[in-house]
Amino acid sequence: MHAAAAGNVGKATRRRLEQVAAAYEDQVRLLADLLAPLGVEQSAMNEPTHRGVGTRLPLEQGLTNYYVNVHRDWSWGAEENAAGLAEVAVVLGGNLRGLGRTLVQGAGTGRLAFDLHQAGDATLTVATDFNPLLLFVAREMFAGRALELYEFAIAPRSLEDHAPLRRLASPGAARAGLELVAADALHAPFADGAFDTVVTPWFIDIIGEPFARVAARVNLLLKPGGRWINTGSMAFSRAAHADRIGLEEALEMLPAAGFGEVSVRENTLPYMRSPASRHSRLENVVTWVARKSGAAAELPRARVLPEWLLQPDRPVPRTPAFEMQAISSRVHAFLLAMINGERSARDMARMLVEQRLMTAEEAEPQVILFLTRLHEESETQ
Ligand SMILES: C[S@@+](CC[C@H](N)C(=O)[O-])C[C@H]1O[C@@H](n2cnc3c(N)ncnc32)[C@H](O)[C@@H]1O
């Protein structure tokens, strides 16, 4: 906003900045209302403390991750949601009835869970996720109440499209039996064999576990003869190389995970096509239904925290990774402390060499690199 404040921007830019600034401000109010039941205001620990002691959420899973799903699910119209549901219907032979007790893992804001429950005859459909923002939106939608939230489009088509206020609404309150549970899928709070159907929509490639283990977890939740419906992308690009599997490998692993009778389908669908944005994607969506034929060869391990975290009186080991982190934090702290409004990058490099933290050759380029990053980060904030 600095340029607008200085008055040296065009009319359209000024209008955009004013609109977006007003939208951000109003969005804060709307989100605070929606999330009020969380009691964040009463939280004893402030954000810098969380940062300091490392108790923030993992970087890849923040509150606003998948925020765009809110709008795709409940405000852009039927097209994408109907297409997603149709993929599931096709692998089920056109029959969405008879799913029985159903669990939808990583349900997000819940549109697929809602549509499956409404179209079928399940007496219980449990939608889980661990993102409170998405869950609170789902709760309102399942109850048939409308909400307003702003959309922040990636490539706005017009001035008005930078931050349109969207009305989110479901086609009506859900039938009885559609429930929301806030839960980490890696510690699912359900008894073994509790479900006839487990659905994993756009989930297996973001959960951060090797596919075989995800499949074994699904198996454990299913009754004998129960069905696993998976639908979504297969973008394992952030996994370790060995775990970046494709469809052939996933299908090859299903028998060892205790699944048979697999029916699979691939179809290219429009994805995140916001009416406000010039940007959207085409995704080749993989959908399968597989029947539980037995137990998985290997039981999924729980993600166990080390003893020294569970028992605060145990010594914390100085692992090579911690050692590396300690060195880089020391250098960063030293560099930050040297910034006093007078010293140049060269002065700082000289001091690093004097402190034997770096060699003369590496010090100056490293200091410049560090200061460049610092500058860029402060600009983006
Ligand atoms: C790619 S989104 C898909 C959302 C929704 N299923 C859909 O198709 O639009 C992945 C979802 O999984 C959730 N998620 C990620 N890790 C999770 C975990 N460990 N436990 C529960 N939910 C998780 C995210 O919060 C997010 O809503």
Ligand as a Chemical Component Dictionary entry (heavy atoms), coordinates in Angstrom:
data_LIG
# 
_chem_comp.id                   LIG 
_chem_comp.type                 NON-POLYMER 
_chem_comp.pdbx_formal_charge   0 
_chem_comp.three_letter_code    LIG 
# 
loop_
_chem_comp_atom.comp_id 
_chem_comp_atom.atom_id 
_chem_comp_atom.alt_atom_id 
_chem_comp_atom.type_symbol 
_chem_comp_atom.charge 
_chem_comp_atom.model_Cartn_x 
_chem_comp_atom.model_Cartn_y 
_chem_comp_atom.model_Cartn_z 
_chem_comp_atom.pdbx_ordinal 
LIG C1  C1  C 0  -6.317  -31.582 -1.081 1  
LIG S1  S1  S 1  -7.404  -31.284 0.254  2  
LIG C2  C2  C 0  -8.837  -32.162 -0.245 3  
LIG C3  C3  C 0  -10.070 -31.680 0.436  4  
LIG C4  C4  C 0  -11.356 -32.394 -0.015 5  
LIG N1  N1  N 0  -11.291 -33.809 0.222  6  
LIG C5  C5  C 0  -11.603 -32.132 -1.486 7  
LIG O1  O1  O 0  -11.614 -33.090 -2.247 8  
LIG O2  O2  O -1 -11.782 -30.983 -1.834 9  
LIG C6  C6  C 0  -6.702  -32.303 1.522  10 
LIG C7  C7  C 0  -7.456  -32.213 2.844  11 
LIG O3  O3  O 0  -6.855  -33.113 3.775  12 
LIG C8  C8  C 0  -6.757  -32.474 5.043  13 
LIG N2  N2  N 0  -5.667  -33.108 5.781  14 
LIG C9  C9  C 0  -4.336  -33.079 5.522  15 
LIG N3  N3  N 0  -3.664  -33.802 6.420  16 
LIG C10 C10 C 0  -4.598  -34.312 7.273  17 
LIG C11 C11 C 0  -4.524  -35.140 8.429  18 
LIG N4  N4  N 0  -3.351  -35.609 8.889  19 
LIG N5  N5  N 0  -5.671  -35.455 9.046  20 
LIG C12 C12 C 0  -6.864  -34.988 8.610  21 
LIG N6  N6  N 0  -6.999  -34.196 7.530  22 
LIG C13 C13 C 0  -5.878  -33.871 6.865  23 
LIG C14 C14 C 0  -6.520  -31.019 4.716  24 
LIG O4  O4  O 0  -6.861  -30.175 5.781  25 
LIG C15 C15 C 0  -7.414  -30.837 3.483  26 
LIG O5  O5  O 0  -8.702  -30.444 3.828  27 
# 
loop_
_chem_comp_bond.comp_id 
_chem_comp_bond.atom_id_1 
_chem_comp_bond.atom_id_2 
_chem_comp_bond.value_order 
_chem_comp_bond.pdbx_ordinal 
LIG C1  S1  SING 1  
LIG S1  C2  SING 2  
LIG S1  C6  SING 3  
LIG C2  C3  SING 4  
LIG C3  C4  SING 5  
LIG C4  N1  SING 6  
LIG C4  C5  SING 7  
LIG C5  O1  DOUB 8  
LIG C5  O2  SING 9  
LIG C6  C7  SING 10 
LIG C7  O3  SING 11 
LIG C7  C15 SING 12 
LIG O3  C8  SING 13 
LIG C8  N2  SING 14 
LIG C8  C14 SING 15 
LIG N2  C9  SING 16 
LIG N2  C13 SING 17 
LIG C9  N3  DOUB 18 
LIG N3  C10 SING 19 
LIG C10 C11 SING 20 
LIG C10 C13 DOUB 21 
LIG C11 N4  SING 22 
LIG C11 N5  DOUB 23 
LIG N5  C12 SING 24 
LIG C12 N6  DOUB 25 
LIG N6  C13 SING 26 
LIG C14 O4  SING 27 
LIG C14 C15 SING 28 
LIG C15 O5  SING 29 
# 
